[in-house]
Amino acid sequence: MIDYMYPFWSAIIACISAQCLKPVVYYLLKREWKWHLIVESGGFPSSHTAAVFALTLAVGVQENFNSTIFAVTLMISLIIAYDAANVRYYAGQNIQVTHQLIKDIQDLTALEFDDPIYATKVKEVLGHKWIEVIAGGIWGLLVATLLLYLK
């Protein structure tokens, strides 16, 4: 018998472990530790995607892959993955372009903008590249599978 909290714990553990992987992956790529990445959105792998893919697999295992609740969690997982790689990613790109435009205008005109809105710090990395989303999905599936077999 599978623990009724298996889907919940699969999602939580997948999310937290994916977040903990971010500084490790960054170090492997750049040879520099950035521990703050543990609490940042964006980056490799996508923890949101890891959480919802783990949840979806666990619900499928526990409730049956032809159940209504599996269909609902699968649809929500696909929407979250799409949103992470498209909507949130391009929102972050838009913020970067806006910051650069403001800087360019200030440099070209030597104007200082008095309105505090121009000094607002807005996070530039909101979403993910597709490879980060795919890695998060795979990580979530691995975590849910591992938890299933550890019981």
N, C-alpha and C positions, 0 to 999 in steps of 0.2 A: 504494500500500500504506500502511495506517495503522500508525503506531508502536504496538507492543504496550503501551507505557506511557501511551498516550493517556487511558484511563479514570482512571488514577492521577493524572496531572498535571491533568486536568480537575477532579477532586475537590479536590485540594490548592489549586489556583489559585482556584477558586470559593470555597472556605472562607476562605482568607487575604484575598482581595479583599473579600469580604462583611464580614469583621471590620474591615478598613480603612475601609469605607464608613460604619460606625456613628458615629464622631465627626463625619464630614462631614454626615450626615443630621441628627444632633443639632444641629449648628451651624446648619444651614439652618432648622430648626424653632424653636430657642431663642436663636439669636444668641450662643451661648456654647460655647467649645471645651472638650470633655472627652475628652482624649486617652486616658485610661485605659479608655475604652469599647472600644478595640482588643482588649483582653484579657478583656473581660467577656462573660458569657453573657447571653442575652436581648437585646432591642433590635431595631432595624430595620437591615438585613434579617437573617433567621435564617441564620447561617453553616452550621449543621448541615444545614439543609434545602438550602441552596445546594450543599453538598458532595455529598449523596446524590443530588440530582436531576442534577447534572453527571455523576456516576458512572453513573447509570442510563442517561442519554442516550448517553454514550460507549460503554458496554457494548452498548447496542442497536445503535449504528452499527457497532461493531467485530465483534460476535459474531452479529448478526442479531436483529431485534426479535421473532422467534418462537422464540428459543433459551431453554433452561432457565435459563441464567445471567442473562439479561435479566429473566425472570419473578422470579427470586430477588431481584435488586437492586431491581426495581420494588416488590416487596412490602416489603422492608426500608425503602425510601424512604418509602413511605406510612405505615408504622408510626412511623418517626422523626418525620415531619411531624405526625402525630396526637399523638404523645407531647409534642412541643415546644409545641403549641397547647392541649393539654388537661392531661395529667398534670403536666408540669413547671410550666405556667402556674399551675394551681390549687394546687400545692405552694407556690409563691411567695406566692400570695394568703393561704394558710393561715398562713404565717410572719408576714406583716404583721398579720393579725388576732391572732395569739398575742402578738406584741410589744405591740400596743395594749392587749390585755387585761391583761397584766402591768403596764404603765404605769398603766392605770386603777385596778387594785387597789392599787398603791402610792400613787397620789394619794388615793384614797378612804379608805384605812386608815392612811396615813402609816407603813406598814411598810417596812422595808428587808429584802429577802430576802438571807440569808447564803449560801445555796447558790450556788456559782459558775455553775451551769447557767443562772441567770437573767441573768447578765452575758455569756453566750456570744453572740458576734456571728455571726449566721446571715444568709447572703445572701438578700435578699427577692426579687430578680428572677432567677428560674431559667428561666422559659420565655418563650413568645411569644404575642402576640395573633395571630389568624388572618391579618391583613393582613401581619404581619411574616413569617409562614411562607410565604404566597403570594409575597411579594416575594423571599424567599430562593430559592424554587423557580424563579421566573422568572429570577433572576440566575444560578443554576446552569445552567439551560438555555442562556442566552445565552453564558456562558463556554465551555461545552462546544462550542457551535456555532461560536463565534469561533475556538477552538483547532483545530477540524476544518478550517476554511477557511484558517487561517494556515499550514498544512502545505504 
